[in-house]
């Protein structure tokens, strides 16, 4: 495979650098059933993003207003911010 011009495209981190090098070493193989694999990936993405459970959460007035302010700063609804925080915590991204 053709080498990637690293002057034009500089990897962001070690993982991206490793991926670029694996492409250059021709370690990637085409997928035989691209349509089927694409459908499976799309279904997985839909199921990951589907929010089908509701919860009630009691917060102090102060916390509620601070969450709303943070959400406005991020440009997202406050419910989405709360959901994102819970998801990140459960996946170890927040201590």
Buried (B, 14 or more C-beta within 10 A) or exposed (E): EEEBEEEEEEBEEEEEEEBBEEBEEEEEEEEEEEEEEEEEEEEEEEEEEEEEEEEEEEEEEEEEEEBEEBBEEEEEEBEEBBBBBEEEEEEEEEE
